[in-house]
Amino acid sequence: MGSDLWVFEKKARDMGHRIIAGIDEAGRGPLAGPVVSAAVILPEGVDLPGIDDSKRLTPARRNRLYDRLYAVAGAIGIGVVDTAEIDRVNILQATLRSMVMAVANLHPRPNHLLIDGIFTIASDLSQEAIKKGDSLSISIAAASVVAKVTRDRIMAQVDTLFPEYGFGRHKGYPTKNHRAAIIRHGCSPIHRRTFKGVREVVKAGDICSIGNNNSEKRANGSPRNF
């Protein structure tokens, strides 16, 4: 990351904003599972050694930073949008909705948002979209870590319901093994039916429903569709 990770936070404070939240998501690219966003408010000047875009960190380091963030953050909000909504509205809109949910779950309410990417969200709050913000802003980097660890843990739970797909390893991303599992077993209730690599299976007659022969027994009683 850059040498001054607080540059965007400092600029916002110079504009009069005092409660600043960084926002990032995890799970836009997978073929299965939810998209998860996190919003994080950091105390000014808090020490977070090793913070970076979550994709650059090892799982062990992400987990340590996750615990550290929950210990020191002023507030953390999470937003989760499941596969049914992703298929209904598309992944971009689902991601933006998960960000709105994450901000709504922050207490106290922020007065300025720093958002990873090129899109702002549907909110009356002051906000700035920052391309590659997870490597430029400490607040966004913190949100990146929280979103990634939260989603990885959801997918680890899903793996216990549908172990044949290997969700605990690839987290729903389109790896060679995951694509092969979809072809072999059909799609599960948490696969994204509109995504390339899944929709072809749907067209072939697998409706990805809870009644799917491959997943019916494990899906019964599942708490949610993720």
Contacts in CASP RR format, 6 or more apart in sequence:
PFRMAT RR
TARGET T0000
AUTHOR 0000-0000-0000
METHOD contacts of the structure
MODEL  1
MGSDLWVFEKKARDMGHRIIAGIDEAGRGPLAGPVVSAAVILPEGVDLPG
IDDSKRLTPARRNRLYDRLYAVAGAIGIGVVDTAEIDRVNILQATLRSMV
MAVANLHPRPNHLLIDGIFTIASDLSQEAIKKGDSLSISIAAASVVAKVT
RDRIMAQVDTLFPEYGFGRHKGYPTKNHRAAIIRHGCSPIHRRTFKGVRE
VVKAGDICSIGNNNSEKRANGSPRNF
1 51 0 8 1.000
1 52 0 8 1.000
1 53 0 8 1.000
1 135 0 8 1.000
1 136 0 8 1.000
1 141 0 8 1.000
2 135 0 8 1.000
2 136 0 8 1.000
5 51 0 8 1.000
5 136 0 8 1.000
5 137 0 8 1.000
5 138 0 8 1.000
5 141 0 8 1.000
6 45 0 8 1.000
6 138 0 8 1.000
7 136 0 8 1.000
7 137 0 8 1.000
8 114 0 8 1.000
8 128 0 8 1.000
8 130 0 8 1.000
8 133 0 8 1.000
8 136 0 8 1.000
8 137 0 8 1.000
8 139 0 8 1.000
9 20 0 8 1.000
9 42 0 8 1.000
9 44 0 8 1.000
9 114 0 8 1.000
9 137 0 8 1.000
9 138 0 8 1.000
9 139 0 8 1.000
12 20 0 8 1.000
12 112 0 8 1.000
12 114 0 8 1.000
12 126 0 8 1.000
12 128 0 8 1.000
13 20 0 8 1.000
13 44 0 8 1.000
15 112 0 8 1.000
15 126 0 8 1.000
17 111 0 8 1.000
17 112 0 8 1.000
17 126 0 8 1.000
18 111 0 8 1.000
19 41 0 8 1.000
19 108 0 8 1.000
19 109 0 8 1.000
19 110 0 8 1.000
19 111 0 8 1.000
19 112 0 8 1.000
20 41 0 8 1.000
20 42 0 8 1.000
20 110 0 8 1.000
20 111 0 8 1.000
20 112 0 8 1.000
20 113 0 8 1.000
20 114 0 8 1.000
20 139 0 8 1.000
21 39 0 8 1.000
21 40 0 8 1.000
21 41 0 8 1.000
21 75 0 8 1.000
21 103 0 8 1.000
21 106 0 8 1.000
21 110 0 8 1.000
21 112 0 8 1.000
21 113 0 8 1.000
21 114 0 8 1.000
21 139 0 8 1.000
21 143 0 8 1.000
22 39 0 8 1.000
22 40 0 8 1.000
22 41 0 8 1.000
22 113 0 8 1.000
22 114 0 8 1.000
22 115 0 8 1.000
22 116 0 8 1.000
22 137 0 8 1.000
22 139 0 8 1.000
22 140 0 8 1.000
22 142 0 8 1.000
22 143 0 8 1.000
23 37 0 8 1.000
23 38 0 8 1.000
23 39 0 8 1.000
23 40 0 8 1.000
23 99 0 8 1.000
23 102 0 8 1.000
23 103 0 8 1.000
23 113 0 8 1.000
23 114 0 8 1.000
23 115 0 8 1.000
23 116 0 8 1.000
23 121 0 8 1.000
23 140 0 8 1.000
23 143 0 8 1.000
24 37 0 8 1.000
24 38 0 8 1.000
24 54 0 8 1.000
24 115 0 8 1.000
24 116 0 8 1.000
24 133 0 8 1.000
24 134 0 8 1.000
24 140 0 8 1.000
24 141 0 8 1.000
24 143 0 8 1.000
24 144 0 8 1.000
24 147 0 8 1.000
25 35 0 8 1.000
25 36 0 8 1.000
25 37 0 8 1.000
25 38 0 8 1.000
25 95 0 8 1.000
25 98 0 8 1.000
25 99 0 8 1.000
25 116 0 8 1.000
25 147 0 8 1.000
26 35 0 8 1.000
26 36 0 8 1.000
26 37 0 8 1.000
26 38 0 8 1.000
26 54 0 8 1.000
26 144 0 8 1.000
26 147 0 8 1.000
26 148 0 8 1.000
26 150 0 8 1.000
26 151 0 8 1.000
26 152 0 8 1.000
27 33 0 8 1.000
27 34 0 8 1.000
27 35 0 8 1.000
27 36 0 8 1.000
27 151 0 8 1.000
28 35 0 8 1.000
28 91 0 8 1.000
28 95 0 8 1.000
29 91 0 8 1.000
29 173 0 8 1.000
29 174 0 8 1.000
30 171 0 8 1.000
30 172 0 8 1.000
30 173 0 8 1.000
30 174 0 8 1.000
30 192 0 8 1.000
31 172 0 8 1.000
31 173 0 8 1.000
31 174 0 8 1.000
31 178 0 8 1.000
31 179 0 8 1.000
31 182 0 8 1.000
31 191 0 8 1.000
31 192 0 8 1.000
31 195 0 8 1.000
31 197 0 8 1.000
31 198 0 8 1.000
32 83 0 8 1.000
32 158 0 8 1.000
32 165 0 8 1.000
32 167 0 8 1.000
32 172 0 8 1.000
32 178 0 8 1.000
32 188 0 8 1.000
32 190 0 8 1.000
32 191 0 8 1.000
32 192 0 8 1.000
32 198 0 8 1.000
33 82 0 8 1.000
33 83 0 8 1.000
33 154 0 8 1.000
33 155 0 8 1.000
33 158 0 8 1.000
33 172 0 8 1.000
33 190 0 8 1.000
33 191 0 8 1.000
33 192 0 8 1.000
33 226 0 8 1.000
34 80 0 8 1.000
34 81 0 8 1.000
34 82 0 8 1.000
34 83 0 8 1.000
34 86 0 8 1.000
34 98 0 8 1.000
34 151 0 8 1.000
34 154 0 8 1.000
34 226 0 8 1.000
35 80 0 8 1.000
35 81 0 8 1.000
35 86 0 8 1.000
35 91 0 8 1.000
35 94 0 8 1.000
35 95 0 8 1.000
35 98 0 8 1.000
35 151 0 8 1.000
36 78 0 8 1.000
36 79 0 8 1.000
36 80 0 8 1.000
36 98 0 8 1.000
36 147 0 8 1.000
36 150 0 8 1.000
36 151 0 8 1.000
36 154 0 8 1.000
37 78 0 8 1.000
37 79 0 8 1.000
37 80 0 8 1.000
37 95 0 8 1.000
37 98 0 8 1.000
37 99 0 8 1.000
37 101 0 8 1.000
37 102 0 8 1.000
37 143 0 8 1.000
37 147 0 8 1.000
38 76 0 8 1.000
38 77 0 8 1.000
38 78 0 8 1.000
38 79 0 8 1.000
38 102 0 8 1.000
38 143 0 8 1.000
38 144 0 8 1.000
38 146 0 8 1.000
38 147 0 8 1.000
38 150 0 8 1.000
39 75 0 8 1.000
39 76 0 8 1.000
39 77 0 8 1.000
39 78 0 8 1.000
39 99 0 8 1.000
39 102 0 8 1.000
39 103 0 8 1.000
39 105 0 8 1.000
39 106 0 8 1.000
39 110 0 8 1.000
39 113 0 8 1.000
39 143 0 8 1.000
40 69 0 8 1.000
40 73 0 8 1.000
40 75 0 8 1.000
40 76 0 8 1.000
40 77 0 8 1.000
40 139 0 8 1.000
40 142 0 8 1.000
40 143 0 8 1.000
40 146 0 8 1.000
41 73 0 8 1.000
41 74 0 8 1.000
41 75 0 8 1.000
41 76 0 8 1.000
41 106 0 8 1.000
41 108 0 8 1.000
41 110 0 8 1.000
41 139 0 8 1.000
42 48 0 8 1.000
42 72 0 8 1.000
42 73 0 8 1.000
42 74 0 8 1.000
42 138 0 8 1.000
42 139 0 8 1.000
42 142 0 8 1.000
43 72 0 8 1.000
43 73 0 8 1.000
43 74 0 8 1.000
46 72 0 8 1.000
48 65 0 8 1.000
48 68 0 8 1.000
48 69 0 8 1.000
48 72 0 8 1.000
48 138 0 8 1.000
48 142 0 8 1.000
50 57 0 8 1.000
50 61 0 8 1.000
50 65 0 8 1.000
51 65 0 8 1.000
51 138 0 8 1.000
51 141 0 8 1.000
51 142 0 8 1.000
51 145 0 8 1.000
52 135 0 8 1.000
52 141 0 8 1.000
53 134 0 8 1.000
53 135 0 8 1.000
53 141 0 8 1.000
53 144 0 8 1.000
54 62 0 8 1.000
54 134 0 8 1.000
54 141 0 8 1.000
54 144 0 8 1.000
54 145 0 8 1.000
54 147 0 8 1.000
54 148 0 8 1.000
54 149 0 8 1.000
55 134 0 8 1.000
55 144 0 8 1.000
55 148 0 8 1.000
56 135 0 8 1.000
57 65 0 8 1.000
57 145 0 8 1.000
59 152 0 8 1.000
62 145 0 8 1.000
62 148 0 8 1.000
62 149 0 8 1.000
62 152 0 8 1.000
63 149 0 8 1.000
65 142 0 8 1.000
65 145 0 8 1.000
66 145 0 8 1.000
66 146 0 8 1.000
66 149 0 8 1.000
69 76 0 8 1.000
69 142 0 8 1.000
69 145 0 8 1.000
69 146 0 8 1.000
70 76 0 8 1.000
70 146 0 8 1.000
73 142 0 8 1.000
75 106 0 8 1.000
75 107 0 8 1.000
75 108 0 8 1.000
76 106 0 8 1.000
76 146 0 8 1.000
77 102 0 8 1.000
77 103 0 8 1.000
77 105 0 8 1.000
77 106 0 8 1.000
78 101 0 8 1.000
78 102 0 8 1.000
78 105 0 8 1.000
78 146 0 8 1.000
78 147 0 8 1.000
78 150 0 8 1.000
79 98 0 8 1.000
79 99 0 8 1.000
79 101 0 8 1.000
79 102 0 8 1.000
79 105 0 8 1.000
80 98 0 8 1.000
80 101 0 8 1.000
80 150 0 8 1.000
80 154 0 8 1.000
81 94 0 8 1.000
81 95 0 8 1.000
81 97 0 8 1.000
81 98 0 8 1.000
81 101 0 8 1.000
82 190 0 8 1.000
82 224 0 8 1.000
82 225 0 8 1.000
82 226 0 8 1.000
83 189 0 8 1.000
83 190 0 8 1.000
83 191 0 8 1.000
83 192 0 8 1.000
83 193 0 8 1.000
83 225 0 8 1.000
83 226 0 8 1.000
84 225 0 8 1.000
85 94 0 8 1.000
85 97 0 8 1.000
86 94 0 8 1.000
86 192 0 8 1.000
86 194 0 8 1.000
87 192 0 8 1.000
87 193 0 8 1.000
87 194 0 8 1.000
89 97 0 8 1.000
90 194 0 8 1.000
91 192 0 8 1.000
92 119 0 8 1.000
96 119 0 8 1.000
96 121 0 8 1.000
96 122 0 8 1.000
99 115 0 8 1.000
99 121 0 8 1.000
100 121 0 8 1.000
100 122 0 8 1.000
100 123 0 8 1.000
102 143 0 8 1.000
103 110 0 8 1.000
103 113 0 8 1.000
103 121 0 8 1.000
103 123 0 8 1.000
103 125 0 8 1.000
109 125 0 8 1.000
110 125 0 8 1.000
111 125 0 8 1.000
111 126 0 8 1.000
112 125 0 8 1.000
112 126 0 8 1.000
112 127 0 8 1.000
112 128 0 8 1.000
113 120 0 8 1.000
113 121 0 8 1.000
113 123 0 8 1.000
113 125 0 8 1.000
113 126 0 8 1.000
113 127 0 8 1.000
113 128 0 8 1.000
114 127 0 8 1.000
114 128 0 8 1.000
114 130 0 8 1.000
114 133 0 8 1.000
114 137 0 8 1.000
114 139 0 8 1.000
114 140 0 8 1.000
115 121 0 8 1.000
115 127 0 8 1.000
115 128 0 8 1.000
115 129 0 8 1.000
115 130 0 8 1.000
115 140 0 8 1.000
116 129 0 8 1.000
116 130 0 8 1.000
116 132 0 8 1.000
116 133 0 8 1.000
116 134 0 8 1.000
116 140 0 8 1.000
116 143 0 8 1.000
116 144 0 8 1.000
117 129 0 8 1.000
117 130 0 8 1.000
117 131 0 8 1.000
117 132 0 8 1.000
117 133 0 8 1.000
118 129 0 8 1.000
118 131 0 8 1.000
119 129 0 8 1.000
120 127 0 8 1.000
120 128 0 8 1.000
120 129 0 8 1.000
121 127 0 8 1.000
130 136 0 8 1.000
130 137 0 8 1.000
130 140 0 8 1.000
133 140 0 8 1.000
133 141 0 8 1.000
134 140 0 8 1.000
134 141 0 8 1.000
134 143 0 8 1.000
134 144 0 8 1.000
135 141 0 8 1.000
151 171 0 8 1.000
152 171 0 8 1.000
154 226 0 8 1.000
155 167 0 8 1.000
155 168 0 8 1.000
155 171 0 8 1.000
155 172 0 8 1.000
156 167 0 8 1.000
156 168 0 8 1.000
158 167 0 8 1.000
158 168 0 8 1.000
158 190 0 8 1.000
158 226 0 8 1.000
159 165 0 8 1.000
159 166 0 8 1.000
159 167 0 8 1.000
159 168 0 8 1.000
161 215 0 8 1.000
161 218 0 8 1.000
161 219 0 8 1.000
161 222 0 8 1.000
162 188 0 8 1.000
162 190 0 8 1.000
162 215 0 8 1.000
162 218 0 8 1.000
162 219 0 8 1.000
164 181 0 8 1.000
164 184 0 8 1.000
164 185 0 8 1.000
164 214 0 8 1.000
165 172 0 8 1.000
165 178 0 8 1.000
165 181 0 8 1.000
165 182 0 8 1.000
165 185 0 8 1.000
165 188 0 8 1.000
166 177 0 8 1.000
166 178 0 8 1.000
166 181 0 8 1.000
169 175 0 8 1.000
169 177 0 8 1.000
170 177 0 8 1.000
170 178 0 8 1.000
172 178 0 8 1.000
174 197 0 8 1.000
179 197 0 8 1.000
182 191 0 8 1.000
182 197 0 8 1.000
182 198 0 8 1.000
182 201 0 8 1.000
183 201 0 8 1.000
185 214 0 8 1.000
185 215 0 8 1.000
186 201 0 8 1.000
186 206 0 8 1.000
186 208 0 8 1.000
186 212 0 8 1.000
186 214 0 8 1.000
187 193 0 8 1.000
187 198 0 8 1.000
187 201 0 8 1.000
187 202 0 8 1.000
187 206 0 8 1.000
187 208 0 8 1.000
187 212 0 8 1.000
188 208 0 8 1.000
188 212 0 8 1.000
188 214 0 8 1.000
188 215 0 8 1.000
188 219 0 8 1.000
189 208 0 8 1.000
189 209 0 8 1.000
189 210 0 8 1.000
189 212 0 8 1.000
189 215 0 8 1.000
189 219 0 8 1.000
189 222 0 8 1.000
189 225 0 8 1.000
190 225 0 8 1.000
190 226 0 8 1.000
191 198 0 8 1.000
191 208 0 8 1.000
192 198 0 8 1.000
193 199 0 8 1.000
193 202 0 8 1.000
193 208 0 8 1.000
198 208 0 8 1.000
201 208 0 8 1.000
202 208 0 8 1.000
206 212 0 8 1.000
210 216 0 8 1.000
210 219 0 8 1.000
210 220 0 8 1.000
210 222 0 8 1.000
211 219 0 8 1.000
212 219 0 8 1.000
END
